[in-house]
Amino acid sequence: MNKYGKVWLGAAFLLVLVYMANPGCGRHSIETAHMLDITEDTFAEKVEQADTWVLVDFWAPWCGPCRAMMPELDAVAATYSDRVLFTKVNIDEQPGLAARFGVESIPQVYLFRDGRTVSHFSGYHNRTQIQEWLDRQLAREDAS
């Protein structure tokens, strides 16, 4: 094994040690103040039968862009909480929902109104981009 192989092996070993020291790291949910965790059991009630706008963020704990975007979404949720219900779906824990919506890349965000998909986007978006996208969707639907 050359010196680069030993470096990579050493780095991988360190990552395993860090993970073992903090086994909760990267698992399950990211704590958010304004976003509701959705499961296959709660999706129909909270999203499809909702009488308000619902934003659904499909994400996974191992996804760096997802983890980076979650605080951005949570901040936007605080601003729009009177008009939009902000939710999140962990695709590792809810693979049926991910398959149902054809989620192939994450983060992927859907906006629902009256149980139907109005719009969606994929990839990391910062707070300003999310707000601008949301404002366009809300204005377009409110105008019709």
Secondary structure, 3 states (H helix, E strand, C coil): CCHHHHHHHHHHHHHHHHHHHCCCCCCCCCCCCCCEECCHHHHHHHHHCCCCEEEEEEECCCCHHHHHHHHHHHHHHHHHCCCEEEEEEECCCCHHHHHHCCCCCCCEEEEEECCEEEEEEECCCCHHHHHHHHHHHHHHHHHC
